[in-house]
Amino acid sequence: MIEVRGLDKDWKEFSLKDINLEVKKGEYFVILGPTGAGKTLLLETIAGFHIPDSGEVWIDGHDVTNLPPERRRIGFIYQDYSLFPHFTVEENIEFGLKLRKSASQDTNRKRLEEIMDWLNISHLAHRYPATLSGGEQQKIAIARAIAIEPSVLLLDEPLAALDRRTRDYLREELKRVKRELGITMLHVTHDQTEAMVLADRIAVMMKGRIMQVGTPYEIFNKPQNEDIADFVGVENILSGAVGSNENGVAEIVVDMGYNIFAVSDYHAGKVKLFIRPEDIILSEKRGESSARNVIRAKIEEMSDMGPLTHVRMDNSLVALITKQSRESLGLRKGDEVYVTFKATSVHVVR
């Protein structure tokens, strides 16, 4: 549905570099990256607000590279809602419909009422944006964007300015829009939870480039390099060298002086190892674990994170355990523990 081919755009102070991207019809696709990665600039270029220096943008099989935004059949939802303050809710949603001269006034009115009923905002019809909560305003922005029946919906950090409870609610609403209307959705965010919950696929963007594209599982569990691993919260990023490989399980000598077993095709050479902290289990005794990796360590630091506890060991490993686990084990700083994780939990890259 959306295809970006070899796109470059230079603003002098920032550049988009060789962007190649394909979003399938009906897909919820998320571009995830840190602040300043170029996510919004890419989205605005796809929307037609910027014309690329080179490369092409295709939407629904048509080359739209040089078309203005209003001819691309897109809806756009902004972080700051961008509602017209002097229009009522009804007038804001109706604005795009009135620009469609192909439909009659009765048809537009029917469409307006359908959208308001579907999103449960009919009771807000005659109010002005300034009288609405942030969540209500963003819901009106969603209604305005989908009222014109776009083939593509572009979302620029639409939940960033909202409180946690409202974000959770609107995430469900966005999933419902995709599920029930079948609109192709391209959403940019720096929020990893948002990406994990909403995306069918994710593109990680850094410094104006697309670094990796994959499913949420692939992005968060199999990052392709250290920068991506660090951004998606892997935390355990280790260096080492493959000592042997037997039946697809490599024994890797870590620079810290201990060995780790990992499922890998590498038989020799230096490698990087990525292990998510939530894949590590702590115990007081060695036990009869089926995991290949059981390493003795001492707790250096513990930090409460609500229902979870962040535990750092003296061998550079970090675990994320539940508060219940911490309390049942009676863990304290300075305690010696066994660190356990499976060979399949270790992702190895060159």
N, C-alpha and C positions, 0 to 999 in steps of 0.2 A: 504493500500500500504506500509506503514511503521508502524512497531509495535516494541516498546521498552518494554521489560518485566523485571521488577525488577532489573534494571541496577545499579550497584555500581562500582565506580572507585576512587581509592585513590592516589593522587599525593603528599601526606604528607602535603603540604602547602594548598591543596584544595581537596575537595571530591565531587563527584556526588553521591547522596544518594537516593536509591530506586526509580529510575525514571521509571514511567509507562506512556506510551504515545501511542496513536493510531492516525495515519493520514490516512484519507480515500483517495481512488483513485481519482485523478483529483482535489484534494482540495488544496487551497492556505492556508497553515497553518503557523502561525507566533509564534515564541517563543519570548516573550517580557519580559525584565527584566532590572534592573539597571546594570551599569558597575560592573564586578566582580561576577555576578550571576552564571557564569558557562555555559552561552549560547553557546559560541564558542566551549568549550571543549565537550559539549554534541553533537553538530553538527559534530565535528571531529571524535567523537567516532562512530556516526552513519555512517560516511563516511568510517571508517576503519583505520583511522590514529592512533587510540588508541584501545587496546583490553580491554574490561571491566574485572574487578576482578570477578564479578559475574553478572548474568543476560544474556539476549539475545537481539539481534537485528535481526528483520525479515524485508525483503524487497520483496514485490510482492509474498508473500507466501513462501519464502525461508529463512532458517536460515543462515544469513551471518555473524554471530558473529565473526568467526575466518577467514573470507575471506579477502584478501587484497583489497584495494580500487578499483583497476582496474578490479576486478571481480564482482563488486556490481552493475554495470549498472547505475552509478550515474554521474551527472554533478555537478561541484562545482564552485561557483562564490565567489571570495574573495573581501574583502573591498579594498585591495590595487591592484586589477586587476590581478597581477601576470602574466603579459604578458612577453614573451621572447623578450628582447630589441633588439637582433640581428636578429630577424625574422620580415618580413613585416607583415602587417595585414593579408594578404592572407595566409601566411605561419603559422601564429599563429592559425588561424581557422582550417587550414588543418592538424595541428599537430595530433590531436586526431583521425582524419579520417585515417591517415596513419598507426596508430597503429592497426586499425581494419583490419586484414589481410583477413577477409571474403569477403570484397568488392573489386571490380576492381578499377583501377586508374580512368577509365572513370566515374564509379559510384560515386566515391569520388569527382571528379571534378564537376559533375552535382549537387551533394549535396551542395558543397561549394558555387557554383553560386546561387543556390536557397536561401540559408541562407542569403547571402550578399544582394541579391535583396530584400528579405522579410524585412530585417532590414534597408534597404536604406543606405548601407555602401559600395556599389560596387566602388564608387569613391575614397575610401580610400585604396583600395586593395594593392597598391604598396608603401604605406607610412610605416614608422616605428613608434612604440609606442611613442617615445620621441617627435614626431612632432604633437601628437594628444592632444586634450583637455581631461580633466578628464571624461567628459560625453562620448566622443568618445571612450576612452579606455575601459570604463565600457561596452559600447555597443559591443565592440569587444570581451570582456570577456564573455558576454552573448551569442554571436554568437558561440564562441569556445565551450561553455558548451552544447548548444543545438544541435550542428552539429552532434554529435555522437548519437543522438536520445536516450537520457537516459530515464529510466523509472521514475527517481526521480531527481529533481534539488534542490540542497542545496545551500543556499545563506547566506553568512556570512557578515552581515551589509553592503550590496553592495552599499548603497547610502550615507553612512556616510561622505565620504570625498568630497561630491559634494555641489555646491552652491544650493540655494533654487530653482531657476528656472530649473536647470538641474535635480534636484531630482524630481520635479513635473513631468517633461517630462518622465523620466525613470520609474517612478511609473506607468505611463500609458503604457509604453512599456512592463513592467513586467506583467501587467494585460492582455495585448494582447497576450503575450507568453502563459499564462495559458489558456486564452479563446480559442485561435485558435489552439494551439498544444495539449491542454489537458494534459500537464505534471503535475504530482504531485509535488508541490513546498513547501519546508520547509525553512523558512526565519527567521533568528534571528536578533533582533534589540532592541535598547533601546528607539527608537523613537516612541512615542505613536500615532502621526498622521499617520506615515507609517503603523503601525499595524492596525489602524482603517480603513484606505483607502484600504489596500490590502487584509486583512485576511478574509477568510470564518470563521475560528475559531482561537482563541488565547490561548496559554498556558503562564501563568505568572510564571516566574522562579526567585527564590531568594535563595541565599546561597546554591546553589547546589541541590535545590529541586523544583519540580513542585508544585506550590501552588494552582492554579486554572486553569481549562480549560473551555472555553465557547465561545459563539459568541461575537463579539465586543460589542454589547449592554449589554450582561451579565457581561463582564469584567469591563466595564466602568461605568455601572449603578447599578450593583448588586455585588460588591466585597465581598468576603467571610470573610475578616478580616480587621483589621485596617491598617496593613502594606500594603496590596494591595490597599486599599482605598487611602492611603496617596500617594503611587506611581503613581496611575492613575489620580491624580489631583482632588479628591473629595473635599478637603479643609475643608468642614463643617463636622467635626467628633466630635460628641457630646456623652456624657454619660448621662444615665438617668434610670428611673425605670417605668415599665408599671403600671399605676394606674387602668385602666379599659380597656375593649375591648367589643365594641358593633358592632355586625354584621361584624366582620373582620376589624374594624377600632379601633386601639389602641390609647388611650390617654396616653402620656408619659410625666412624670415630669422630665424635664431636670435639670441637676445639677446647671445650671446658674440661675434657679428660674422661668422659664416659661414653659408652656405646649406645646407639639407638637402632632398633630394627624398624624398617619401613618397607611397605610394598612399593617396589620401584623397578624400572627397567635398567637403571644404571648399574654398571658392573665395576666402575673405577672412576677416579677423578674427584675433584672438589665439587661440593653441592651446597645448597641452602635447604634447610628443613623448616617447615611451617606446621605448627600445632596450635589449634585453637584452645584457649584456656578452659573452656567448658568441656573439652574432651578428656581432661585430666582428672583422675580420681585420687584422693588422698586417703590413706589408712594408717593405723598405728602399727599393724603387723603385716608381714609380707603376704600371708594367706596363701590361698590356692588359686590365684587369679589366672585366667586363660590368656591374659594379655602378654605379649612378648616383652613389653617394656616395663620393668619394675626397678625403680631407681631410689636409693636412699638419699634423703635431703633434709636440711634444717630450715625451719620457717624463719625468714628474716623480717617479714612485714605482713600485716593483715589490715585490710581496709573494708569497712562496712559499705555496702551499696544497696541499702534497702533489704530485700529478701535474699540477696546474694552477698558473698564475701570474696574479696579479691585477695589471693594469697601469693606472696612472692617468696621463692626459695633461694638458698645460697648457691644453687647450681644454675641460676638464671632462668629457671622454669617458673611459669606463672599459672596458677589454677584459679578457676571461678567455681566456687562451691556454694551450695545452699546454706542459709543460716542454720537450718535444722541439722545439716551434716556437721557444721562447725561445732554446734553445741553438743551433739551426741558424742563427738570425738573429744570434746573438751580442749580444742586446739588453742594454743597460745604461742606468742612469739618465742622463738628459741627451741620449740619442740622439734624432735626428729620424727619424720614421717616417711612412708613409702609412697612414691609418686608412680602412678600406674596409668598406662594408656596403650591402646591397640596399635599395631603396626599399620593398620588401615587408616588411622587418624593422622598419620604423618604424611604431609605432601612434600615431595622432593622436586626441586628444580635446579637447573644449572645456574 
